[in-house]
């Protein structure tokens, strides 16, 4: 089993060294490390140069993370592609555990590991020890994975995802659509149920970094992009042989539109919010889902003084409830 590590990078000078060092420090080393410098204007290129030839570096003008992932995937030679964002890091045993999981569940189409949140640019001190690793992982059926991804999307990060190369080939020439760059991972993950079950290993062996420059920090922008991802996904689910899976997809799509409507209200984009909520009511055939969408739509009609507190556009970075271990926090 050969493993290719895929790392897209843009203006990552503050973190890229920590990221690559975490890959080079794996107890089970990968067969290749591919990094795409997406037109960085800081010192990312200088830092990456120091890692050659241990790391293969590509560079083009800035075209977005989706293009970078597509570029690297097309050039990867491994049987397994292990994705890692330029600001995240792995526990030294991450690839060893993933490899063991893949060998135990060869028919799965994706393999996910849990993560810990890391706010800021500091180092992460791992608390997880090898004896803490569970003996068994969970095989998740396609419909259950799609519904769970909707309920807790941040539990399934790109940096904790491995996919067999033969599964990736089924996605076509553009597994990460450039038209929704930034939410291309949402598209990718929600395509997986069309091909089979995924495996989840409930051990936090990924440090997921959260900063003000993170793509996920602007929740409204991300939510709008996610709706765009589901619009692209819809045609694939329509032609899928499972009517039940398509029905579940429509309910999840309605949920994503409702979520988007809430963020639009928080940004005072009232007309856009109402449009998303009405579309959500039309999207699902579930009475409960329709009722939720219409209830939220009715709330948007109330005077401002009695409306609920809609979620803020920006993700709070000083939330003490987050599991962090960052310098200066």
N, C-alpha and C positions, 0 to 999 in steps of 0.2 A: 504494500500500500504506500503510494507516494503522496505526500502532502505539499500543496502549494499555498503559501500565505499571500493574501491579496490586501494591499494597503494603499488606498487613495489618500493623497495629502495635498493640502492647500494652506499656505501660510501657517505651517505647523512647527516653526522653529522652536517655540517654547516647550513643545511636548514630544516631538518626533523621536528624540534620542531615548527617552524613557520607553516609548512604544517599541522601537526596534530592539532595544536591549532586553525587553521582556520576551521577545521572540527568540533572540539568540541565547537566552538563558533557559530555554525549555529542556526538560529532562529527556523528552523525545523530540529531537530537532527536526524541523521540516526539511523537505528536499529542496525547496527553493523559496526565496522571499522576494516578491515582486512589489515594487513601490512605484506609484505614478505621481510625479510632481505636477500638479495641475496649474502650472503657470504661477507659482508662488513668487511674491515680490519681496519676501523677507529672506532670512538666511537658511531656509529649508534646503535649498540645493547644495549649499556649502556643507551642511551637516550630513546630508545623504552621500555626498562624495566621499566622506571619510569612511563609509561602510562598504565601499566597493572593494573586492568583488564578492564579499559575502552576501551582499544585497544587490539585486538587479534593479536598476533605476531607469525609468522612462520619464520623459518630460515633453509637454506640449503647452500651447497657450491655454489659458483658463477656459474650460468648457463644462465644468460642473462635475459633481461626484458621480453621477450616473454614467457619464462618458468615461470617466476614469475607471470605474469598475468594469464596464464592458470591455475596455481596452485590455485590461489586465486578464480578465477571464478568457479572452480570445487567445492569449499567449501563455496561459498556465499549462504546464505539462503533467500536473499531478492527477491522481485518481480522485483525490479529495481536495476541495477548495475551502480553505479556512479564512474567513473574512475578519479583518481587524481595521477599525478606524484609526486615523493617525493620532488621535488624542486619548485613546484607550490603551490599557495594558492587560497582560495575561499573567496569571499565577504560573510559576515555573512548571507545574504539572498539568497545565491546561490541555496541551496537545496529547499528552499521555492518556489522560482520562477520555478525551474525545476519541482517540484511536481505539481504546478498549471498548467504548460504547458502540462505535461503528462496527467493530468485529462481532459484537454481541447481537446487533440488530442490522444485518446487512441489507434488509429489504426496505428500510426507511428512506425517505427522500430528503430529510434534513435533520440536523442534530443541534440542539440548543443547550446552552449552559447558563446558569443564573449569574447575576452580577451584583456588585456592590456599587453604590453611588459615591463618586469622588468629586466634591465641589472645589473648584480652583485649579491651580497649576502645580500643586505639591506632589510629593511622592505618596504612594500607597503602601502601608505596611500590612502584609497579608496575615490574617488571623487563622485562616483555614489550614489545617494540617492534613497530611496524607491519611491519617487514621480517621479523619472526619468524613472521608469520601463514602458515599452510600454504595452498598453492594449492587443495588438495582436502579435502573433508570425507568422512566415511564414512557410507554409507547402510546402516543395520542392519535386517535382516529381523525381523519380529515375534518369532519364537521365539528368535532369537539375542539380541535386546534383553532379553527377559524373563529369560533365563538369565544374561546378563551383569549385569543389574540385581541378581540374587540374589547373584552372586559378589562384586560390588563396588558395593553400593547407594549408598555415599557419593560415587561418581563421577558420579551423576546428581542434581544438586541442583535444587530448585525455583527458586532464584535464577539458574540458568543455563538455564532452560527457556522456550521460546516455543512457543505453540500457535495454529494458525489458529482463528478464531472459528467457522467452519463445522464444524470437528472437535469443538470444545467443545460445540456444540449437540447432538451425538450422545450426550453423556453423560446427558442428561435435566436435570431441574430442579435436581438437587443433585450437581454434578460432584465436590464435596468433601463426603463424608458427615460430618455433624456428630456422629454417634455414635462416630466414631473420630478426632475432632479431635486433631491432633498427628501422626497417621499417615495423614491424609487425602491427603498428597502421595504416599505409597506406593500407596494405592488408585488415585489419578489416573494415576500413571506406569504401573502395571500394567494399566490399562484401555487404554492406547494401542495395545498389540499387537493388540487386537481390531479395530482400524480400519485398520492399515497399518504401514509401516516408519517408523522415526525416523532422524534425522540427528544424528551426533555430530561436533563440530569439536574436535579435540584441542589447543586452545590455552587456557591458564588466564586467562580474562578476567573471572573472578568472584572476589572475596575473600569466603570463607565464614568468618564469625566464630564462634568457639567460646568460650563462657563458662560459668560455673557455673549460669547461669539458662537456658541453651539447652535446648530441648526434648530434644535428642539426648543431653544430659549424663546423664540417668537411663536407662541402657541397658535395664534390666529393664522399666521402665514403657513405654518405646518398643517393646520386643520384644513385649510383651503386646498393645499397640495394633496392631502390624503383623499379628499373628495374627488380630485382629479384622478388619483390612482384607481379609485373604485369605479370611476367611469370607464377607464381602460379595461379593468378586470371584468366588467359586466358582460362583454361579448364572449369572453371565454367561458363564463359560467352558464350563459344561455345555451351554448351548444354542448355542454357537458351532458353525459348520459344519465347523471343522477338528478332527477327533479327535486329530490329532498335537499340536495346540496345547494341547488340553485335557489330554492326557497329560503334556506338559511342565509345564503349570501345576501338576499334582498333585505332581510331583517337587519343584518349587520350593516349594510349600506345605509339603511334608514337611521341606524344608531349613529353612524359617522356624520350624517347630515345634521342630526339633532345637535351633536357635539359642536359642529361648525357653527350652527345657528346661535348657540350660547356664546361662543367667542365673538361672533359678529355683534351680538347685543352688547357685550362688554366693551367693544370698540365703537359703540353708538352707530353702527351701520344697520339701522333698524329694517329698512326695506330689504336689504340683502339677507338679513337673518330670517325674516318672514318667508322669503322665497325658499330658503333651504328647509325650513320647517314644513312648508306645504309640500315640497318635493319629497321630504321624508315620509309624510303621510301617504303619499301616492306610491312610494317605493315598496313598502311592505304590505303583505297580505295578512299580517297578524293583527287581530283586533287590539291587543295590548300595545303593540308598537304604534299603531295608528292613533290610539288614544293619547299616548305620550307626546307624539308630535303635535297633535291638535291642542293639547293642554298647554304646551309651551308656546304655541302660536297665540293662544288666547292671552297668555301672560304678557306678550309683547304689546297687546292692545291697551293694557292698563296704564293709568297715569304713572309717571316716573316715581312718584313718592311711594307707591305701593308695589312697585315691581321688585322681584327678588334681586339679590346682589349677583350680577352676572360675573363669570370668571374673567380675571384680568388677562390681557393679551400676552404680557411677558411672564415667563416662568420665574418664580421667586428663587433666588440663589442662596438666600440666607435662612432657608427652612431648617430649623434645628432638628426636625424629625427625620431628615435625610441621614442615611448612614454614610458618614464622611470621615475622612482622615487626611484632610488637606492642611498644608501649612497656612497659617494666618487665618483659619476659620474659627 
